[in-house]
Amino acid sequence: MNLDYDQAAEVVNFGAFIAFMGVNAAVIASFFFRPPVGYTRKWLSDLLVPGLGFVMAFVIWCYLSNTAKVVGAIWCAVGVVYAAIKTRGFRDKPVMLDLSGA
């Protein structure tokens, strides 16, 4: 299967929108459902805004082409398998890049 420029861009967008949804979900989980000690929950900034961001990213993600979704899902699956192999079934921590000397 050959991907043209537009299809390749949609595959990249597949990953980008999955990441955007993950970031918004992490904000909700970290600040609304499990706030740090002494932190006061804020409905607007801790639930509503990231919730809307998640929904918007999901809606856009739904409108990606089927080709982008299939290739993106395969790309994601290969990444998970690679991570599982490199971490011995997720028993070891993944290798972290040290960019402090760069």
C-alpha positions as CSV (number, residue, x, y, z in Angstrom):
1,M,0.0,0.0,0.0
2,N,1.4,3.4,-1.0
3,L,0.4,6.4,1.0
4,D,0.3,9.8,-0.7
5,Y,1.1,13.0,1.2
6,D,-2.5,13.6,2.4
7,Q,-2.8,10.0,3.7
8,A,0.5,10.2,5.5
9,A,-0.5,13.5,7.1
10,E,-3.7,11.8,8.3
11,V,-1.8,8.9,9.9
12,V,0.4,11.5,11.7
13,N,-2.8,13.2,12.8
14,F,-4.1,9.9,14.1
15,G,-1.3,9.7,16.6
16,A,-1.4,13.4,17.4
17,F,-5.1,13.4,18.3
18,I,-4.7,10.2,20.3
19,A,-2.0,12.1,22.2
20,F,-4.2,15.2,22.7
21,M,-7.0,13.0,24.1
22,G,-4.5,11.4,26.4
23,V,-3.2,14.7,27.7
24,N,-6.7,16.0,28.4
25,A,-7.7,12.8,30.1
26,A,-4.5,12.9,32.2
27,V,-5.3,16.5,33.3
28,I,-8.8,15.4,34.4
29,A,-7.4,12.3,36.2
30,S,-4.6,14.2,37.9
31,F,-6.3,17.4,39.0
32,F,-10.0,16.6,39.2
33,F,-10.2,13.0,40.4
34,R,-6.8,12.7,42.3
35,P,-5.8,16.3,43.1
36,P,-2.5,16.9,44.9
37,V,-2.6,17.4,48.6
38,G,-3.8,20.9,49.5
39,Y,-5.0,21.5,45.9
40,T,-8.5,22.9,45.5
41,R,-10.4,21.4,42.6
42,K,-11.6,23.9,40.0
43,W,-14.5,22.7,37.8
44,L,-13.7,25.0,34.9
45,S,-9.9,24.4,34.5
46,D,-9.7,20.9,35.9
47,L,-12.8,19.2,34.3
48,L,-14.7,21.4,31.8
49,V,-11.8,22.8,29.7
50,P,-9.9,19.5,29.3
51,G,-13.1,17.6,28.9
52,L,-14.1,19.9,26.0
53,G,-10.5,19.5,24.6
54,F,-10.9,15.7,24.7
55,V,-14.3,15.8,23.0
56,M,-13.1,18.1,20.3
57,A,-10.0,16.0,19.6
58,F,-12.2,12.8,19.6
59,V,-14.6,14.3,17.1
60,I,-11.8,15.4,14.7
61,W,-10.2,11.9,15.2
62,C,-13.5,10.3,14.2
63,Y,-13.5,12.2,10.9
64,L,-10.1,10.8,9.8
65,S,-10.2,8.4,6.9
66,N,-10.5,4.7,7.5
67,T,-7.0,4.2,5.9
68,A,-5.5,6.6,8.5
69,K,-7.3,4.7,11.3
70,V,-6.1,1.3,10.1
71,V,-2.5,2.3,9.4
72,G,-2.5,4.3,12.7
73,A,-3.8,1.3,14.7
74,I,-1.2,-0.9,13.1
75,W,1.5,1.7,13.9
76,C,0.3,1.9,17.5
77,A,0.2,-1.9,17.8
78,V,3.8,-2.2,16.5
79,G,4.9,0.4,19.1
80,V,3.2,-1.5,21.9
81,V,4.8,-4.8,20.8
82,Y,8.2,-3.1,20.5
83,A,7.8,-1.6,24.0
84,A,6.7,-5.0,25.4
85,I,9.8,-6.6,23.9
86,K,12.2,-3.9,25.1
87,T,10.8,-3.9,28.7
88,R,10.5,-7.8,29.0
89,G,6.7,-7.7,29.1
90,F,6.6,-4.3,30.8
91,R,8.5,-5.7,33.8
92,D,11.5,-3.3,33.3
93,K,11.4,0.4,33.1
94,P,11.7,1.8,29.6
95,V,15.0,3.5,28.6
96,M,14.8,7.2,29.3
97,L,16.6,9.7,27.1
98,D,19.0,12.0,29.0
99,L,19.2,15.3,27.2
100,S,20.7,17.2,30.1
101,G,24.2,17.2,28.4
102,A,22.9,18.2,25.0
